[in-house]
Structure formats: structure tokens, C-alpha cells
Amino acid sequence: QVQLVQSGGGLVQPGGSLRLSCAASGTIFSIIAMGWYRQAPGKERVLVATTTSGGGTIYGDFVKGRFTIARENAKNTVYLQMNRLEPEDTAVYYCKLRMYVGITPRDYWGQGTQVTVSS
């Protein structure tokens, strides 16, 4: 079994910063990617940022240089540093791990953490 435990999040004023963490534990095989998605009320879950199998990163268009994803391989942990937060960033943020189980890619999700940007 694989578990993803998220921490961070909460309430922050516009222009503020938050840092999210996601630690994977259990039987971890070959990791393809670790990343963050978010889902606002009434909207679909969308990509915020992810690492790639080649060591690169991909960000959602709305990030616009405000967020930074970082992965600590030795700890199977991924972080999301969010700066210059806007009310539109309010959502539940989910961590996702994609890894090979045998030859099959499988996705695992964290429990979600609420981020609220409001004055």
C-alpha cells in the first residue's frame, strides 16, 4: 500500500505565501512523477505543478511564476511553495504520485488540503 500524507495549507491574505508538503510512504516502486492538483468548488480538478520522469517540471498556466515545486527524492516528498497568492487560488489542493507497479503506471492521491486566500 502507498499512503500520501499532506501538510500545510490554511488561510492566508492576498499576496501572502504558503508551503504545502506531501510525503509518500509504503511500498514505493519506480516513481514517474509527483505533483499537485487543485479543485475549486464547482470546478474540475486541474494541474498546478508536477515533476516529470526526466527531472523537469510542468506548471499550470495560471501559476505565472508564483509557485515552485520541489521534490526530495530521498524522502519521497514533494513540496509546493506558493507566493503572491490570489483569491482565485482558493481550492482544495491534492498531491498525486504516479509510479510503476510492475509495468503498469498507477496514480495515488493525498487526502487534500484546503487553501483559502481571503482578506
Beta strands, then each sheet from edge to edge (+ up, - down):
strand 1: 2-7
strand 2: 10-12
strand 3: 18-26
strand 4: 30-39
strand 5: 46-51
strand 6: 57-59
strand 7: 67-72
strand 8: 77-82
strand 9: 91-101
strand 10: 104-109
strand 11: 113-117
sheet 1: 1+ 3- 8+ 7-
sheet 2: 2+ 11+ 9- 4+ 5- 6+
sheet 3: 2+ 11+ 9- 10+
end
